[in-house]
C-alpha cells in the first residue's frame, strides 16, 4: 500500500511540476484568446491572410509563431481561438508548431550550447517544418479545414440580427467571459489529463533512463527517439541544456534537432486538445507530420555533419549565450505558477465531475425513456 502511495505521489508531483512551467503562459494565452475572439473577426482575419488557403497565410502564421516564446501548452488556447475565429486549419497547425518549436530565446541558446552547425539546421528546420505542415493540412483536410458554427452546418439557417455595436469594455468582458467560461474548461481537462499521463511516463521511465536512452543513438533509431520526444513534455528553452549535455556526451547531432522538433511541437495534452476540439484527422495529420519531418531532419543532420562531428561547447560562448537568453526570458514567481496551476486543475476537476454525473445519469435516463 505504501509503494502505491509513493508511486501516485511521484506521478502527481511530476505532473504538477510540468503544469507549473506551462500554466502562467496558458492563463495569459486564454486572455489573449478572448481578445482575439472579440476584436479579430473573420473578415479581419482574412485580411491578414490567416483565413485563407494560400501559402501566404501559412508563411505569416510561421513568422508570427517564431516570434512568440511560449511552450506547446501555452499555444493551445491561442491556436484553438484562431481556428474558432476563422483561421484555416493550415495556419492554425502552423502556428501551434512554430511557436513552441523555435523562438528568439531558443535560437540564442542553440548557438551557444549546440554550436553554429546544429543551430543553423535547427533554425532552418524550425521554419520549414511548420510551413510544410500547414500546406499539407490545407491541402488534405476535410470538413475540419475551417470552423463552421452550428447554424452554418444546418442548411437553410441564417442569422440576420441587427444589434447595437458593443463598447470596447463590453467586448473585453465578453471575450474574457468566453475565454474562462467556455474555452478554459474545454482545454483544461485535456491539459491536466495530458500532464498526468506525462507524469506517469516520467515516473515509470525516469528522466535519467530517458537521457541514457537518447544519449546512445547507436542503439536506437531516430524514429524511436522521435516517438519518445513526441510524447514527452519538452520546452525548447528549458531542455536546451539537456540536449547540449547529450551531444557533448557523444550523441549524434541529429538527435538534438530531432528531439527539439518532435518534443517541442507535440505533447500529450496538445494532441488530446486537437483531437477533441478540431478532430481526429487533424490530430493524426499533425502528429504524423511532426514525427516524419523530425526524423528526416535528424537523418539529414547526421548525413551533413557526420562523421567527424565535434561538439562546439565553448565555455565563454555558453556563458555569454545563457546570460543573454536569461535577460530575454520572463520568469514567473513560484506563487504565481502554483496559483495558475491550481486554477487549471479546478477547471479540469469541475469538468471531470460533470462527465461523471452525465455518465451516471445515462442509465437512469435510459430506464425513464423505456
Secondary structure, DSSP 8 states (H G I E B T S, - for coil): -HHHHHHHHHHHHHHHHHHHHHHHHHHHHHHHHHHHHHHS-HHHHHHTTTTSSSHHHHHHHHHHHHT----HHHHHHHHHHHHHTT--HHHHHHHHHHHHH--HHHHHHHHHHT-HHHHHHHHHHHHHHHHHHHHHHHHH--GGGS---HHHHSTT-----------HHHHHHHHHHHIIIIIHHHHHHHHHHHHHHHHHHHHHS-HHHHHHHHT-GGGS-HHHHHHHHHHS---TTTTHHHHHHHHHTT--HHHHHHHHHHHHH--HHHHHHHHHHT-HHHHHHHHHHHHHHHHHHHHHHHHHH-SS------HHHHHHHHHHHHHH-----HHHHHHHHHHHHHHHHHHHHHHHHHHHHHHHHHHHH-
